[in-house]
């Protein structure tokens, strides 16, 4: 009898977490895990901004690791380098079709293809494209004197800190449409502390302002929607939020599978509403929480555990969410943290530096990838 495939689309935090559980637990004579990813390596998202700013020798090799050490020791699985174009689904099986035309049948499908960013973290889907993207951004950041960051969420905040670490005298302006930096998931005290930390490093911040320009490119001055002129701006960088990579999901099983923001509707078991054998995890799911890699990893673990539960005829587990928290960096030496427990605990530079800023948690990334 042919082996049954458990197919995972996306090799980020959710996909890797799911793959590792399945590879450790499945009967190699009956099942194989297939992980599909658009790039042959995983780019560590926590380090993506430093990667596009810093010229540090050897840094790319540390934050871009392949999947070869996950599929070792005779584990029942394989890695497929490709991009999913569509999939077909029935009650208990289906197949995915790649852009190359290759098709892969599945007994279970886990959708964990993540989200696309704007600006620096928006890496192309080809190896040559990734290298060009990094090299061009490093050059443009180096050449610019007056940089405008469009969006004051975590990406804008962290990118400003990375630039100031290397070029403390460059002018940086963050343009943000809300009344405070970050978003309303966090209390005002956290958002005000974020603003104070950047202003202390000489970053200008324009709140309740918008720039109607969607590209990241070199410019010769620009104005906000209200008419405020930034005459000397020479490089504008998009640091807005994410967009879930779910277009092929709607095309495959219908737009009703997504909410109004393009996120996949899931049950607490992370199964899709109309399909027992299709799960979703990570930044693509419709769940009321902030999109962060520890949560994506937890989703992947739940999805994989529930695949095993179905195969073993055990009760499925429900995802119950997690405590909201954030650790954001202000360069290598600082930042701030917030944990939504007790009265709401906020910690400053020392904790952010210890937990994330200095290493961007590269040891954890290497461990996940088996290095």
N, C-alpha and C positions, 0 to 999 in steps of 0.2 A: 504494500500500500504506500502511495506517495506521501511524503511528509506534508503536514499542513503548515502554512506560513502565517506568522503573526507579523504584520507589516507596520512599521513605525515611520511616519513621515516627519522628518525634522530631527536634526542632531544637536539640539540645544539642551538646556538643563532638563526639560521634561522628557525629551526623547532618550537622552543618555540614561537617565534614572530608570525609565521603563525598560530599556534594553538590558541593563545590568541585572535587574531582578529576573527578567524572563530567561536570560542566558544562564543564570545560576540555577533555575528551577525547572526548566522544561526537560522533558524526556527527549534526548537527542535522536532517538529512533523514530519519533512520531512528529516532532515539531522543529521548526527553525525560525529564528527571529531575523527579520530583514530590516535594517535601518537605512533609510533613504535620505540623502542630504545633498543640497545643491552644490556645495563645495566639498572637496576631499578632506577638509580639516574643519575644526571648530574654532571660531574666533571668540575668545573670552570677552563677553560684553562689558564686564567691569573695567577692562583695560583698553577698550576700544578708543576712548578719547585720548589717552596718553599715547597710544599707538599712532594716532594721526597727527600728533603735535611734536612728539619727541623724535630726535634723530639718534637716540641711544643705540649703539651697536648691539646687535643680537636680540633686540627686544621683540622683533616680529617672531622669531623662532620660539620665544617663550609663551606668547599669547595666541599662537596659531598652531594647534596640535591636531594630528590626525586621529583616526579611530582604530588604528591597527592593533593597539594593545587592549582594546575592549573585546575584540573577536579573536581570542587566543585560547590555547589549552584545550582544543577540541570542542569548544562551546558550540551549541547548535545554532549557528547564525552566520550572517554575512553582511557586509556593508556594500551599498549600492550608491555610486556617485551619479546623481541625476536629479532632475526636477520633475515633480508630479504635475501633470497637466490636467488630469481628471481621474475619477474613479467611478466604478459601478458598484451597486450594493443591492443585495437581496436579503432575505431574512437571516441567512446563516453563512453567507459567503460573498465574494465579489472579486474585483480586480482593479488595480491601479494602472494607469497608463502614463508613461513618462514622456517628456518632450522629445526624446529620442525615438519614440515609437514603441519601445519595449513595454510589455505588459507583465504584471506580476499578480498572480492570484493570491487571495488571502482568506483565511478563516476568521481572523480578527484584524481590525485596523485601528491604530492609534494616531490621531491627527495632532501633531505637536510642531507645526511648521513655523510657529512664532509670528513676529510682527516686523514690519519694515519701519525704519526711522527716516527722518530727514537729515540732511547734512552729514557730518563726519561718520556717524555710526551706520550710515546707509551703504553697506558694502555691496558691490556688484556680485553676481552669481558665478563669475568665472575667475580662475586663478590670476590670469593676466589683468583682468579688470580690478581685482583687489589690490594688486601691486601698484597699478597706475593710480588708483584712488588714494592710496596712502602716500605715495611719492608726491603727487600733485598737491595734496593738502599740506604736507610738511613744508613744501616750497612756498606755498601761498601764505601760510602762517608766518614763516620766517621773513618773507618780503613785506608783509603788511605792517603799517604803522598805527592804523586806526580801525579797529575791528568791531563790527556790530553783530551781536548775537540776537537772533530773533526767537525769543522764548526763554522764560526764566524759570523753567522747571528744573529737575535734577540735572538734565543734560547741560543746559545753559550754565547753571551754577558750577558744575564740575569742570566744564570746559574752560570757563574763565579762570579757575584756579590753576589748571594745567598750563595755560598760556602765561599767567603771571609768574609761575615757577621758573620758566625758561627766559621770559622777556619781561621783567618787572616794569620796564618803562613804556611798554606798548600801551596805547589807549584802548580800553575795552568798554563798550556800552552794551548793556542788556536792555532790550525792549520787550516788555511783558504786558499783556492785556489786562491782567487781573490787578486787584488792589495791593497784593503782596506777592512775593516770589513763591515758588512751589505751587501747591494746589490746596483746596479746602479740605482735603483728607487729613491735614495736619493743623493743629491749633495755631492761632496767630503768633504765639510766643516763639514757636519754631520758625515760622516764616520771617518774623522780624529779626531773629538771630541770624538766619541765613543772609538776609540783606546786610546786617551790620558786619558780618564776617567778610563779605565781598567789598563793601565800601572801605573797610580798613585796609584793603590791599589796593585801593585806588580804582576800583571798578565803578563806572557810572551806571545808574539804574534808572530807567524811565518806566514808571508804572502807569497802568491805564492808557497805554499807547500801543499802536499797531503799525506794522509795516506790511503793506500789500505787495510783497515781492516774495516769490516762492523758490528762488534759486540760491545756491551757494556759489558765489563768484566774486571776482574782483570788480570794483565799481569806482566811480568818481563822484562821491557824495550821494546822499539819499535823504528823503523826507518821510516823516511819519504820516499816518492818515490825518492827523489833526493839523499838519502843516509845519511841524517842528523840523528844522533843517539840521542834518548832520553833514555839514559841508565837506569835512575832511575825511569822511569814512572812505576807506579804500578796499575793504573786504567784508562782505556780508555773509554770515553763516547761519543756516537754519538749525535751530535747536528746539524745534517743536516736538510734540508727542509722537506716538506710534500709530501705525495703521495695520490691523491684523491681516495676515496673508491668507485670506479666506475666499478669494474670488473663485477659485476652482471648486470650492465646497458648494457654493451657491449654484454654480453651473452644473455640478454633478448631481446634487440631490434636492435642489430647489432653494429659493431665497428664504423660504419659511424656516429653514434650518438656522438662520442667522437673526440676530436682533438688529435694531436700527443702526448700531455702530459697527456692524459687520462681524460681531463676535458669535461664536457657535453656541447655540442653546444646548445646555446639558442638564441631565438629572444630577442629584447629589452623588450618584455612583460614577459620574463623569461619562456615562453613556449618552449618546444622542437620543433624543426623545423617541424617534421611530425605529431605532436600530439597536438591538441587543448586543451586536458584535462590533459596533463602532464606538470608540471612545475619543475624547478630545482632552488635551492637557496643555498647560502653559498659557502664553499670552493670547491664545486664540479663543479662550472660553469666556462665556458670559457669566461672570461671577463678581459680586460686589466686593472687590478688594483691589488694592493697588497691584500693578503688574511688576513683579520682582522675581529674581531667579530662585530664591529659596522656596517661594510658593510654587513656581513652575516645577521645581524638582519634586515637591510633595505631590503635585498633581500626577506627575509621571509615575510615582510610586503607587498611588492609589489605582491608576488605570491598569498598570501591570498586575497588581495584586488581584484586581477584579477579573482580569482575563484568566488568571490561574484559578480563581474561585469558581468561575463558570466551568472550566475544564474539570475541576475536582468536585463539582456539585456542592459547593459550600456557599454560605450567605455572602453577599457582596458588602463591601465597606462603603460608607458615605464620606465624602469630603466635607468637613465641618468648618472650613475656613481657618484663618490664623490671625494672631495678634498683629495689628498694624505696627510697623516699625520702619525706620529708615536710617541709613548711615550714608551720608554724602560727604564727598571729599572736597577740600579747598586746597588743591595741590597735594604734595607728598606729606606735608607737615601738619595738616589741620582738617577742619570740617566740623560737622555736628551730627548728633544722633538723637533719635526720638523713639521711645517705646511706649505704646498705648497701654500701659499697665498702671495699677494703683492710681495716682493722681496725674499720670502722664510724665514720664521721666525723660528729661533732656540732658544730654551730656555734650561736652565741648570738644576742643581740639585734641586733647590727650587720648580720649577714647576713639575718636575717628581715626587718628593716626595709628593707634594700636590695632584696631579692628580691620581697617581697610586702606587708609590713605597711602601708607608707606609701600605696601606690596600689592595692593589691589587684589588681595586674596589669591595670588597666583599659585601658592602651594596647594590650595583646595582644588583649583582647576587642574593642576597636574595630577593630583590624586584621582579625580574623577575620570580623567582620560587614561589613567594607568601608567603615568610617567613618574 
